[in-house]
Amino acid sequence: MQIYLDYSATTPTRPEAIARWHAVLTQQWGNPSSLHQWGQRATEALELARAQVAALINAPPDSIVFTSGGTESDNLALCGIARQYSAPQHLIVSSVEHSAVTEPARQLERQGWQVTWLPVNRQGRVDPADLQTALRPNTVLVSIIYGQSEIGTLQPIEVLGQIARDHGARFHTDAVQVAGRLPLDVQRLPVDLLSLSSHKLYGPQGVGALYVRPGVALAPLLGGGGQEQGLRSGTQAVGAIAGFGMAAELAARELPSETPRLVSLRDRLVDQLADVPDLIPTGDRLHRLPHHVSFCLRHADGQALTGRTLVRQMNLAGIGISAGSACNSGKLQPSPVLRAMGLGDRQATGGIRLTLGRYTTEADIDWTAIALRQILDRLADGQGLQQSVV
């Protein structure tokens, strides 16, 4: 039995998106910058996708800038704001951001920018009062992730965004994990910039988008032909973008039924594992992504027993999950997200994540709970570790 429970890493491209992608590659393959009929047909496909993605978040189509994915969208948001200033300013980010935000923030810090890393509580949530305190006269951008990919916690984006707006700072949120799983309405949300990724909502890999509120200025990262309103030069990947558009349209249509289904499956899995003493739930149970379950191993030792150990053992059982720690130069690194939440280094190597999707069934949940219990019992007895090398 094969069970995929790593939908936060990537989702399988849905058949309708593949069909749209293929149709554009074979029938509308022109360069959308060209003026002739081949170029115009490609432009029609491109602009249809732009409207479809915009509709998912209730945005005007011309506020959507297509990119290569969530990472580029995050970088364009942060660096696109920063490059407009001749002298370093002040940036605020949370301590539980995706690396697509933390890395450009650190680059800006090395260039002289002042960066405040907002703390979080034990559930991984930012206290709005901390943001209010951190704001300075030269704060030009605040970037807070909407739904944390490792622990599933949702941030109070409406409150945080309004605080930034009242101060006069731009506000960016990485909504990659939220789009297609919870409603997003940028007419209501006080956000200036919002990142999206196609392959997180059953579209093709290698394409994403950045919502840019009308009137918000950005400096481009790439020099070239001036595509995407001058913000993202380079001939657009029209076929992949068309697949993204189709996936976004279907996600919006299915949201009212799919979100409660995922919540039910999520809670079913959490409840079935609630009495397992070796698992400590992580993240906020109430303010949480609908498809996301995460734990920390109580007895993680940073060596033989880690989250990666459990990922390997579950893989041998035919079940795909993920771990939050990373292995660099042969040494296991504790999860910075778990550390920011107050966990020690050893325990911060023991994070695991199980994320559900449109193909997940109740039978998948029940079997996963059984398999996870059995593996944890075996690991507790010191068996099966010879196949688990960090």
C-alpha positions as a Python dict, from the first residue, in 0.01 Angstrom:
ca = {
    (1, 'M'): (0, 0, 0),
    (2, 'Q'): (143, 336, -104),
    (3, 'I'): (29, 646, 85),
    (4, 'Y'): (156, 994, 3),
    (5, 'L'): (130, 1236, 295),
    (6, 'D'): (371, 1510, 190),
    (7, 'Y'): (136, 1747, 9),
    (8, 'S'): (306, 2050, 165),
    (9, 'A'): (625, 1956, -22),
    (10, 'T'): (449, 1920, -356),
    (11, 'T'): (118, 1802, -495),
    (12, 'P'): (59, 1572, -793),
    (13, 'T'): (-32, 1775, -1100),
    (14, 'R'): (-401, 1721, -1159),
    (15, 'P'): (-511, 1581, -1497),
    (16, 'E'): (-704, 1894, -1595),
    (17, 'A'): (-392, 2109, -1545),
    (18, 'I'): (-182, 1864, -1745),
    (19, 'A'): (-438, 1869, -2028),
    (20, 'R'): (-437, 2250, -2035),
    (21, 'W'): (-57, 2257, -2021),
    (22, 'H'): (-36, 2013, -2313),
    (23, 'A'): (-295, 2200, -2520),
    (24, 'V'): (-105, 2527, -2486),
    (25, 'L'): (230, 2363, -2566),
    (26, 'T'): (86, 2217, -2887),
    (27, 'Q'): (-154, 2490, -2998),
    (28, 'Q'): (-53, 2820, -2835),
    (29, 'W'): (323, 2783, -2818),
    (30, 'G'): (417, 3125, -2957),
    (31, 'N'): (612, 3394, -2775),
    (32, 'P'): (356, 3621, -2605),
    (33, 'S'): (581, 3921, -2673),
    (34, 'S'): (541, 3871, -3048),
    (35, 'L'): (281, 4077, -3234),
    (36, 'H'): (179, 3816, -3493),
    (37, 'Q'): (-104, 3564, -3455),
    (38, 'W'): (115, 3298, -3296),
    (39, 'G'): (223, 3544, -3030),
    (40, 'Q'): (-133, 3665, -2981),
    (41, 'R'): (-259, 3312, -2922),
    (42, 'A'): (7, 3267, -2656),
    (43, 'T'): (-92, 3600, -2502),
    (44, 'E'): (-453, 3485, -2480),
    (45, 'A'): (-345, 3173, -2288),
    (46, 'L'): (-122, 3380, -2061),
    (47, 'E'): (-386, 3635, -1976),
    (48, 'L'): (-653, 3373, -1916),
    (49, 'A'): (-422, 3212, -1660),
    (50, 'R'): (-353, 3551, -1502),
    (51, 'A'): (-726, 3605, -1458),
    (52, 'Q'): (-770, 3255, -1313),
    (53, 'V'): (-493, 3300, -1057),
    (54, 'A'): (-618, 3648, -971),
    (55, 'A'): (-968, 3514, -910),
    (56, 'L'): (-834, 3266, -654),
    (57, 'I'): (-734, 3557, -428),
    (58, 'N'): (-992, 3813, -550),
    (59, 'A'): (-729, 4036, -710),
    (60, 'P'): (-731, 4240, -1030),
    (61, 'P'): (-554, 4041, -1304),
    (62, 'D'): (-291, 4307, -1368),
    (63, 'S'): (-172, 4274, -1006),
    (64, 'I'): (-43, 3920, -1074),
    (65, 'V'): (324, 3882, -1170),
    (66, 'F'): (423, 3535, -1284),
    (67, 'T'): (750, 3395, -1148),
    (68, 'S'): (931, 3061, -1138),
    (69, 'G'): (776, 2972, -800),
    (70, 'G'): (729, 3070, -438),
    (71, 'T'): (1100, 3123, -376),
    (72, 'E'): (1135, 3378, -653),
    (73, 'S'): (813, 3548, -546),
    (74, 'D'): (944, 3586, -190),
    (75, 'N'): (1278, 3717, -314),
    (76, 'L'): (1109, 3962, -550),
    (77, 'A'): (895, 4092, -264),
    (78, 'L'): (1183, 4150, -22),
    (79, 'C'): (1456, 4255, -261),
    (80, 'G'): (1216, 4440, -489),
    (81, 'I'): (1130, 4669, -199),
    (82, 'A'): (1487, 4693, -72),
    (83, 'R'): (1644, 4787, -407),
    (84, 'Q'): (1442, 5107, -418),
    (85, 'Y'): (1645, 5254, -131),
    (86, 'S'): (1991, 5400, -173),
    (87, 'A'): (2067, 5345, 197),
    (88, 'P'): (1982, 5043, 416),
    (89, 'Q'): (1653, 5061, 605),
    (90, 'H'): (1473, 4839, 857),
    (91, 'L'): (1300, 4508, 780),
    (92, 'I'): (1088, 4290, 1011),
    (93, 'V'): (1039, 3916, 957),
    (94, 'S'): (920, 3640, 1185),
    (95, 'S'): (1155, 3377, 1327),
    (96, 'V'): (954, 3097, 1160),
    (97, 'E'): (975, 3207, 798),
    (98, 'H'): (1050, 2977, 507),
    (99, 'S'): (1412, 2991, 391),
    (100, 'A'): (1293, 3176, 79),
    (101, 'V'): (1239, 3473, 312),
    (102, 'T'): (1510, 3417, 573),
    (103, 'E'): (1791, 3389, 319),
    (104, 'P'): (1722, 3718, 134),
    (105, 'A'): (1665, 3881, 476),
    (106, 'R'): (2010, 3764, 585),
    (107, 'Q'): (2158, 3889, 258),
    (108, 'L'): (2008, 4230, 322),
    (109, 'E'): (2141, 4217, 678),
    (110, 'R'): (2491, 4159, 542),
    (111, 'Q'): (2440, 4464, 320),
    (112, 'G'): (2375, 4682, 622),
    (113, 'W'): (2000, 4650, 661),
    (114, 'Q'): (1861, 4633, 1012),
    (115, 'V'): (1655, 4315, 1046),
    (116, 'T'): (1429, 4237, 1341),
    (117, 'W'): (1342, 3868, 1383),
    (118, 'L'): (1010, 3855, 1564),
    (119, 'P'): (981, 3582, 1831),
    (120, 'V'): (695, 3333, 1843),
    (121, 'N'): (520, 3149, 2124),
    (122, 'R'): (533, 2773, 2185),
    (123, 'Q'): (272, 2724, 1914),
    (124, 'G'): (471, 2923, 1659),
    (125, 'R'): (248, 3232, 1653),
    (126, 'V'): (361, 3593, 1644),
    (127, 'D'): (223, 3825, 1910),
    (128, 'P'): (91, 4140, 1737),
    (129, 'A'): (219, 4344, 2032),
    (130, 'D'): (574, 4234, 1944),
    (131, 'L'): (530, 4366, 1592),
    (132, 'Q'): (397, 4695, 1725),
    (133, 'T'): (702, 4727, 1949),
    (134, 'A'): (949, 4634, 1674),
    (135, 'L'): (836, 4900, 1428),
    (136, 'R'): (1076, 5191, 1374),
    (137, 'P'): (1056, 5514, 1178),
    (138, 'N'): (1263, 5352, 900),
    (139, 'T'): (1071, 5022, 885),
    (140, 'V'): (983, 4983, 517),
    (141, 'L'): (870, 4620, 501),
    (142, 'V'): (721, 4353, 726),
    (143, 'S'): (716, 3991, 602),
    (144, 'I'): (519, 3731, 799),
    (145, 'I'): (441, 3384, 665),
    (146, 'Y'): (67, 3310, 654),
    (147, 'G'): (72, 2932, 707),
    (148, 'Q'): (395, 2777, 836),
    (149, 'S'): (489, 2475, 626),
    (150, 'E'): (668, 2279, 899),
    (151, 'I'): (433, 2317, 1196),
    (152, 'G'): (108, 2422, 1026),
    (153, 'T'): (47, 2734, 1235),
    (154, 'L'): (-157, 3017, 1084),
    (155, 'Q'): (-54, 3371, 1172),
    (156, 'P'): (-302, 3653, 1252),
    (157, 'I'): (-232, 3814, 916),
    (158, 'E'): (-528, 4054, 927),
    (159, 'V'): (-410, 4204, 1256),
    (160, 'L'): (-40, 4206, 1167),
    (161, 'G'): (-98, 4354, 825),
    (162, 'Q'): (-313, 4632, 967),
    (163, 'I'): (-44, 4721, 1222),
    (164, 'A'): (212, 4750, 942),
    (165, 'R'): (-29, 4950, 725),
    (166, 'D'): (-110, 5194, 1007),
    (167, 'H'): (264, 5251, 1047),
    (168, 'G'): (315, 5311, 675),
    (169, 'A'): (525, 5000, 612),
    (170, 'R'): (462, 4756, 328),
    (171, 'F'): (339, 4411, 429),
    (172, 'H'): (426, 4083, 255),
    (173, 'T'): (301, 3735, 333),
    (174, 'D'): (410, 3400, 196),
    (175, 'A'): (73, 3233, 134),
    (176, 'V'): (212, 2934, -56),
    (177, 'Q'): (67, 2680, 190),
    (178, 'V'): (-264, 2863, 228),
    (179, 'A'): (-368, 2919, -134),
    (180, 'G'): (-617, 2659, -249),
    (181, 'R'): (-672, 2538, 107),
    (182, 'L'): (-827, 2841, 275),
    (183, 'P'): (-1007, 3144, 128),
    (184, 'L'): (-781, 3436, 34),
    (185, 'D'): (-922, 3780, -42),
    (186, 'V'): (-667, 4055, -97),
    (187, 'Q'): (-946, 4313, -113),
    (188, 'R'): (-1007, 4240, 255),
    (189, 'L'): (-660, 4138, 375),
    (190, 'P'): (-425, 4431, 452),
    (191, 'V'): (-140, 4288, 243),
    (192, 'D'): (66, 4463, -23),
    (193, 'L'): (252, 4159, -152),
    (194, 'L'): (151, 3792, -146),
    (195, 'S'): (342, 3489, -275),
    (196, 'L'): (186, 3187, -449),
    (197, 'S'): (319, 2861, -591),
    (198, 'S'): (158, 2644, -858),
    (199, 'H'): (282, 2304, -745),
    (200, 'K'): (136, 2347, -396),
    (201, 'L'): (-216, 2350, -542),
    (202, 'Y'): (-193, 2069, -803),
    (203, 'G'): (-43, 2275, -1083),
    (204, 'P'): (291, 2227, -1264),
    (205, 'Q'): (620, 2275, -1085),
    (206, 'G'): (842, 2566, -1182),
    (207, 'V'): (584, 2847, -1183),
    (208, 'G'): (444, 3079, -921),
    (209, 'A'): (310, 3430, -879),
    (210, 'L'): (349, 3742, -672),
    (211, 'Y'): (46, 3957, -604),
    (212, 'V'): (148, 4325, -604),
    (213, 'R'): (-116, 4562, -475),
    (214, 'P'): (-182, 4839, -729),
    (215, 'G'): (29, 5142, -643),
    (216, 'V'): (306, 4939, -474),
    (217, 'A'): (642, 4995, -644),
    (218, 'L'): (904, 4722, -680),
    (219, 'A'): (1249, 4713, -837),
    (220, 'P'): (1299, 4410, -1066),
    (221, 'L'): (1555, 4141, -987),
    (222, 'L'): (1626, 4061, -1352),
    (223, 'G'): (1723, 4285, -1642),
    (224, 'G'): (1592, 4192, -1983),
    (225, 'G'): (1295, 4230, -2209),
    (226, 'G'): (1062, 4383, -1955),
    (227, 'Q'): (799, 4110, -1943),
    (228, 'E'): (546, 4096, -1656),
    (229, 'Q'): (511, 4475, -1641),
    (230, 'G'): (888, 4509, -1621),
    (231, 'L'): (906, 4316, -1294),
    (232, 'R'): (1008, 3975, -1425),
    (233, 'S'): (1198, 3978, -1753),
    (234, 'G'): (1221, 3659, -1957),
    (235, 'T'): (987, 3481, -2193),
    (236, 'Q'): (704, 3339, -1987),
    (237, 'A'): (660, 2960, -1954),
    (238, 'V'): (315, 2986, -2107),
    (239, 'G'): (228, 2617, -2091),
    (240, 'A'): (315, 2581, -1723),
    (241, 'I'): (143, 2910, -1642),
    (242, 'A'): (-171, 2787, -1821),
    (243, 'G'): (-164, 2472, -1609),
    (244, 'F'): (-124, 2690, -1299),
    (245, 'G'): (-428, 2891, -1404),
    (246, 'M'): (-640, 2580, -1451),
    (247, 'A'): (-532, 2442, -1112),
    (248, 'A'): (-614, 2777, -946),
    (249, 'E'): (-960, 2786, -1102),
    (250, 'L'): (-1039, 2433, -987),
    (251, 'A'): (-900, 2500, -639),
    (252, 'A'): (-1129, 2801, -602),
    (253, 'R'): (-1428, 2601, -721),
    (254, 'E'): (-1362, 2307, -486),
    (255, 'L'): (-1257, 2507, -179),
    (256, 'P'): (-1597, 2500, -2),
    (257, 'S'): (-1603, 2120, -2),
    (258, 'E'): (-1234, 2031, 10),
    (259, 'T'): (-1134, 2242, 309),
    (260, 'P'): (-1380, 2084, 557),
    (261, 'R'): (-1291, 1738, 422),
    (262, 'L'): (-924, 1800, 492),
    (263, 'V'): (-999, 1936, 839),
    (264, 'S'): (-1195, 1620, 917),
    (265, 'L'): (-911, 1395, 800),
    (266, 'R'): (-652, 1605, 982),
    (267, 'D'): (-840, 1584, 1310),
    (268, 'R'): (-900, 1213, 1260),
    (269, 'L'): (-526, 1151, 1238),
    (270, 'V'): (-446, 1376, 1535),
    (271, 'D'): (-710, 1202, 1747),
    (272, 'Q'): (-584, 854, 1656),
    (273, 'L'): (-232, 947, 1765),
    (274, 'A'): (-328, 1156, 2069),
    (275, 'D'): (-235, 886, 2321),
    (276, 'V'): (107, 805, 2173),
    (277, 'P'): (350, 921, 2442),
    (278, 'D'): (648, 947, 2205),
    (279, 'L'): (475, 1213, 1992),
    (280, 'I'): (446, 1577, 2100),
    (281, 'P'): (207, 1779, 1878),
    (282, 'T'): (363, 2094, 1737),
    (283, 'G'): (202, 2411, 1610),
    (284, 'D'): (-130, 2569, 1699),
    (285, 'R'): (-422, 2322, 1709),
    (286, 'L'): (-686, 2593, 1658),
    (287, 'H'): (-513, 2832, 1417),
    (288, 'R'): (-389, 2569, 1175),
    (289, 'L'): (-365, 2477, 808),
    (290, 'P'): (-654, 2241, 728),
    (291, 'H'): (-434, 1967, 583),
    (292, 'H'): (-142, 1975, 826),
    (293, 'V'): (-38, 1742, 1113),
    (294, 'S'): (299, 1772, 1286),
    (295, 'F'): (478, 1625, 1584),
    (296, 'C'): (811, 1623, 1760),
    (297, 'L'): (966, 1300, 1886),
    (298, 'R'): (982, 1320, 2264),
    (299, 'H'): (1305, 1118, 2287),
    (300, 'A'): (1486, 1251, 1980),
    (301, 'D'): (1860, 1230, 2042),
    (302, 'G'): (1995, 1409, 1735),
    (303, 'Q'): (2171, 1093, 1618),
    (304, 'A'): (1999, 756, 1598),
    (305, 'L'): (1647, 877, 1668),
    (306, 'T'): (1543, 1184, 1469),
    (307, 'G'): (1264, 1294, 1245),
    (308, 'R'): (1465, 1173, 948),
    (309, 'T'): (1485, 829, 1111),
    (310, 'L'): (1108, 813, 1118),
    (311, 'V'): (1077, 939, 759),
    (312, 'R'): (1299, 653, 642),
    (313, 'Q'): (1110, 393, 842),
    (314, 'M'): (774, 519, 717),
    (315, 'N'): (906, 515, 362),
    (316, 'L'): (993, 147, 405),
    (317, 'A'): (629, 99, 502),
    (318, 'G'): (519, 272, 181),
    (319, 'I'): (415, 600, 344),
    (320, 'G'): (565, 936, 245),
    (321, 'I'): (604, 1200, 519),
    (322, 'S'): (873, 1461, 585),
    (323, 'A'): (1104, 1591, 858),
    (324, 'G'): (1190, 1945, 954),
    (325, 'S'): (1560, 1904, 1024),
    (326, 'A'): (1826, 1924, 756),
    (327, 'C'): (2151, 1738, 700),
    (328, 'N'): (2441, 1966, 605),
    (329, 'S'): (2796, 1839, 554),
    (330, 'G'): (2700, 1510, 718),
    (331, 'K'): (2581, 1677, 1037),
    (332, 'L'): (2215, 1694, 1130),
    (333, 'Q'): (2098, 2050, 1188),
    (334, 'P'): (1813, 2119, 1432),
    (335, 'S'): (1504, 2278, 1281),
    (336, 'P'): (1528, 2659, 1321),
    (337, 'V'): (1148, 2672, 1339),
    (338, 'L'): (1132, 2430, 1633),
    (339, 'R'): (1419, 2610, 1803),
    (340, 'A'): (1237, 2941, 1762),
    (341, 'M'): (944, 2779, 1946),
    (342, 'G'): (1164, 2700, 2244),
    (343, 'L'): (1267, 2339, 2180),
    (344, 'G'): (1621, 2228, 2257),
    (345, 'D'): (1868, 2124, 1988),
    (346, 'R'): (1813, 1749, 2027),
    (347, 'Q'): (1437, 1770, 2028),
    (348, 'A'): (1450, 2012, 1734),
    (349, 'T'): (1594, 1729, 1522),
    (350, 'G'): (1282, 1522, 1591),
    (351, 'G'): (1016, 1711, 1396),
    (352, 'I'): (791, 1526, 1151),
    (353, 'R'): (512, 1648, 923),
    (354, 'L'): (220, 1461, 767),
    (355, 'T'): (27, 1668, 515),
    (356, 'L'): (-292, 1556, 345),
    (357, 'G'): (-441, 1627, 5),
    (358, 'R'): (-722, 1570, -241),
    (359, 'Y'): (-636, 1202, -287),
    (360, 'T'): (-610, 1122, 86),
    (361, 'T'): (-880, 890, 222),
    (362, 'E'): (-996, 782, 566),
    (363, 'A'): (-840, 442, 499),
    (364, 'D'): (-505, 616, 436),
    (365, 'I'): (-535, 796, 769),
    (366, 'D'): (-623, 482, 963),
    (367, 'W'): (-343, 276, 812),
    (368, 'T'): (-90, 554, 865),
    (369, 'A'): (-180, 577, 1234),
    (370, 'I'): (-134, 200, 1274),
    (371, 'A'): (198, 198, 1087),
    (372, 'L'): (334, 497, 1280),
    (373, 'R'): (247, 336, 1613),
    (374, 'Q'): (417, 11, 1514),
    (375, 'I'): (732, 186, 1395),
    (376, 'L'): (757, 396, 1709),
    (377, 'D'): (717, 84, 1924),
    (378, 'R'): (992, -90, 1728),
    (379, 'L'): (1225, 209, 1753),
    (380, 'A'): (1158, 233, 2125),
    (381, 'D'): (1270, -131, 2156),
    (382, 'G'): (1591, -46, 1970),
    (383, 'Q'): (1500, -244, 1661),
    (384, 'G'): (1513, -137, 1299),
    (385, 'L'): (1766, 139, 1360),
    (386, 'Q'): (2037, -23, 1151),
    (387, 'Q'): (1858, 104, 839),
    (388, 'S'): (1825, 455, 977),
    (389, 'V'): (2155, 634, 926),
    (390, 'V'): (2152, 1013, 968),
}
